[in-house]
Amino acid sequence: MTPQKITTFLMFEGNAEEAMTFYTSLFEDGEVISLTRYGADGPGREGTVQHATFALAGEQYMCIDSPAKHEFGFTPAISLFVNCADEAELDRLYAALGERGTELMPLGNYGFSPKFGWVNDRFGVSWQLNLPG
């Protein structure tokens, strides 16, 4: 019997591979573990991601390009929380993830941590970046 494991699953509408490639480039140990693309017979657009698994900082994530259009997207109510090793990592991740994204909380000391920032990246995924105290 396989033990139960909970994995974050990200659903995109055509840019899953771009997002996954971007995310894995930001983390030293980031890697694409598996990638299956839609073929000519669909149901998704040929060449887009039917299913992929990737890893960031030792955690696995899954993603797809949904063949169906949806009336919803990502929301900051669910975010990826990253405890950064040092201030340089936090600043680098904040700048990269915030580029063409939306700043939710600018970098600062909010009392619960010496430095914290929250952004939605250009794909709409929400990231909380923390420097542990």
C-alpha positions in Angstrom: 0.0 0.0 0.0 1.3 3.4 -1.0 1.3 6.0 1.8 -0.8 9.0 1.3 1.0 12.2 0.2 -0.5 15.6 -0.4 1.0 17.5 -3.4 0.3 21.0 -4.5 -1.4 21.0 -8.0 -1.2 24.0 -10.2 -3.7 24.4 -13.1 -2.7 26.7 -15.9 -4.3 27.5 -19.2 -1.4 27.3 -21.7 1.7 28.5 -19.8 2.4 25.6 -17.3 5.7 24.8 -18.9 6.9 28.4 -18.9 5.9 28.7 -15.2 7.5 25.4 -14.2 10.7 26.3 -16.0 10.7 29.7 -14.3 10.2 28.2 -10.9 12.8 25.5 -11.2 15.3 28.2 -12.4 14.8 30.1 -9.1 15.7 27.3 -6.7 19.2 25.7 -6.6 17.8 22.2 -6.5 14.8 22.9 -8.8 14.1 20.2 -11.3 11.5 18.9 -13.7 10.8 15.3 -12.7 8.3 14.3 -15.5 6.5 16.0 -18.3 3.8 14.7 -20.6 2.4 16.8 -23.5 -0.9 16.7 -25.3 -0.6 15.2 -28.7 -2.4 16.1 -31.9 -5.5 14.2 -30.9 -6.0 16.4 -27.8 -8.0 17.1 -25.7 -5.6 20.0 -24.9 -3.7 22.1 -27.4 -0.9 20.0 -29.0 2.4 20.4 -27.2 1.0 22.0 -24.0 1.4 20.2 -20.6 -0.9 17.3 -20.1 0.8 16.6 -16.7 4.1 17.5 -15.1 5.8 17.0 -11.8 8.6 19.3 -10.6 10.5 19.8 -7.4 11.5 23.0 -5.5 13.4 22.9 -2.3 12.7 19.2 -1.8 9.0 19.5 -2.3 7.1 18.1 -5.3 4.5 20.0 -7.3 2.3 19.0 -10.1 0.9 21.1 -12.9 -1.2 20.9 -16.1 -2.5 23.1 -18.9 -6.2 22.7 -18.6 -7.9 22.1 -21.9 -11.0 23.8 -20.5 -11.3 27.6 -20.0 -12.3 28.5 -16.4 -13.9 31.5 -14.8 -11.4 31.3 -12.0 -7.6 31.5 -11.5 -5.2 31.5 -8.7 -6.0 33.4 -5.5 -3.7 34.7 -2.7 -5.9 32.7 -0.2 -3.6 29.8 -1.0 0.1 30.7 -1.4 3.5 29.1 -1.4 5.4 30.1 1.7 9.2 30.1 1.5 11.5 30.4 4.4 14.6 31.9 2.8 18.1 31.0 4.0 19.3 34.6 4.0 18.3 38.1 3.0 20.1 37.9 -0.4 17.9 34.9 -1.3 14.7 36.6 -0.1 15.6 39.8 -2.2 16.4 37.7 -5.3 13.2 35.7 -5.1 11.1 38.7 -4.4 12.5 40.6 -7.4 12.2 37.6 -9.8 8.7 36.5 -8.7 7.5 40.1 -8.5 8.6 41.0 -12.0 5.4 41.5 -14.1 3.5 40.3 -11.0 1.6 42.1 -8.3 3.0 43.2 -5.0 0.7 42.3 -2.1 3.0 43.2 0.8 6.2 45.1 0.1 9.4 43.9 1.7 9.6 44.9 5.3 9.6 44.1 9.0 6.0 43.3 10.0 6.8 42.2 13.5 6.6 38.5 13.0 9.8 38.3 10.9 12.8 40.6 10.3 12.0 40.7 6.6 8.9 39.5 4.7 7.3 40.1 1.3 4.3 38.7 -0.5 3.7 38.8 -4.3 1.5 37.3 -7.0 3.8 36.2 -9.8 3.1 36.9 -13.5 1.3 33.6 -13.7 -1.0 34.5 -10.8 0.6 32.2 -8.2 0.9 33.7 -4.8 4.3 33.6 -2.9 5.0 34.6 0.7 8.8 35.1 1.2 10.1 35.1 4.8 13.4 35.6 6.5 13.1 33.6 9.7 14.1 35.5 12.9 
